[in-house]
């Protein structure tokens, strides 16, 4: 199965009746389907729901700038969300909604086989690590095993936190440090791959 086939399976998903009523469309994800880095957010917001692209609003602009600050372009990564449909009034996803999207995300990770998963905010971090408390987890590097493969996980602060803070420079500094940690992990993974080829 390819990512495109997986996307087609979910384009008319009806697992969450309330979300089906409130969404404009399913926002599956965007980017390089063979990327080593998977960025995982919470849920589509209003702009994402209209455009069909994850992180394309103000939070997305901040995310793109943070990626660029460590020499990574959006085209080099794949971006998706914990759930694929915008909750009404941008409320938090319910546990049932997260569970309804579990099979899709598990399959996406299996197909992509990323070396690094960046969990953006508490919901994404809780979904992958079964831990929350982004302030204490942010910028730390975790290892998880999925399908017999080790994947590094780096939780980061959600860009919306920075925007809601009135663009607090201290939060931006923390976020830049988180993305520097991501760049280090990517570099380490690349070096391990090079060594394994000898």
N, C-alpha and C positions, 0 to 999 in steps of 0.2 A: 504494500500500500504506500502511496505517496501522500505528502502533506495536502496536495490539491484534492485528492480523493477524500481525505479526512474532512477537509473544508466543505466539500459537497454534501457529506453526510450530515453536517450541522447547519447548513444554510437556512433550513426551515425548521430548526429544532423547536419542539413543543413541550419539552420536559418541565418547564416552569411557566404555568399559565399566566401568572401575574406579569412576568417579564415579557411574555409574548404580546400582552396588551399594551405595554408601555414602550417597547422598543420600536425604533424605525427599521433596524436591521440587525442581524447577527454580525458582530465585529470579530472575525476569526483571528486575525493577526497579519503582520506584514514584515517583510525583510527577506534575508537570505535563508532559504530552507535547509541549507547544509552548514549553517553557521556553527561555530564552536561555542557561541555565547547566546543564551536564551534569556531575555528580559521578561519578567513576569510581573504584571501589575495587578490591580484589584478588580476593576470592572470598567467598562466604557463610561465616559461622561457624556454630556450633551453634544459636544462637538464631535466626539468619536462616533456617537450614535448616528449623527447626520452624515458624516464623511465615510464611515465604514473603515476607518484607520485608527489603530490604537495610538494613544499619546500624540494626537495631532493638534491639541489645543494648547493653552498656555503652559500646562504641566509638560507637555511634549516638547515645547520650545526649550524649557529648562533642561529636560532630559537630553535633548540633542546637544545642547551646549556643554553639558557635563561629559558626555561621550567624547565630544571633540576636544575637550580639555586634556584628555589622555590619549589623543590620537586615534580614536575609533569613530567611524561613521555609522549612521543608522543602517546603511546598506550592508554593513559587515555583520550585523546581528539580526536575530529574529525577535520580534516583540509581540506578546500576546497578554491576555489577562486571565485571572483565576476563574472568572465567569465571562461569558461572551456577550451578554445582553445588559443594557443599561437598566439599573433598578430605578423605579419611580422616584423622582425628586432627588436623585443621586444618593439615596439611602444606602446603608451598608448591605452587602449581600447576606442573606440568611444562611445558616448552616445547611439547610436543605438545598438551596441553590448552588452552594459550593459543591455539595455532594453530587448533585445532578450533572455537574460539569467535570467531575473527577475522571471518568473514563476517557473523555476527550483529551484532557491535559496529560494523563498518563500515556495515552497513545502517541500524542505529539512528542513527548519527551523520548519515548521509545524510538520513534521514527527519526528524530533529529540526532539523538545521541550526543547532546552538547557536552562540552568539557566543563562549562561553567554556567550555573543558573544564578541570575541576579534577581533577588526577590525584592520588589519595590513596595515598601510599606508593610503594615502588620498582617493584612489578610493573606498576601502572597507568601510572606514568611511563615505564617501559621500553617498554610496549606502544604508547603514543602518540608519544613522542619518540625512541624507540630509544636512550635514554640512561638510565643509572641512577646512583645516588649522591645519594639524596634530601637528604642534609645539605648538599651543595653546590648543589643545584638548587632547593631549597625557596624559595617566595616570589618566585622570578624569573618574569618574563613572557616566554613564547616565542610565536612565530607559526608556524603550520603551514598548509599549503594542502591542503584536501581537496575534491576535485571542483570545483576552480577557485575555491573560497571560502576566504578567510582566517579562521582560527579562532585565538583566543588560548588558550594553555595555561598554567595555573599549577599547578606541582607543590606539594603540601603534605605535611607529616609525617602519618603515619597515627595516628589517635587511640589505637590500641593501644600505640604507643610511649610515650605519656604514661601510660597505665594501667600498663604493665609497669615503668615507671620509679618506681612508687610515687607517682605524681602530682607529679612534679618540677616546681616552679613555673617553672623556667627553660625547660623544654620547652613548657609552656603559653603562656609569653610569646612564644616563637618561633611557635607555632601561631596565636596571635591576630594576630601581625604578618603571617603568611601570608594570613589571611582578610581583613585590611585591604587587602592587595594585590589580592585578588579583588574586593573592593568597589570599589576604584579602577578596575579594568579594566571592571567592569560600568557604572560611571558614565561612563567615557570612551566606551564603546560606545553608551550611550544618548544622549550628546551628539552623537556622529557621526551617529546616526540622525536626530536632530532637525534637524541642519544640512542633511542630505541631503533633507529634506522641503520646504525653502524653494525 
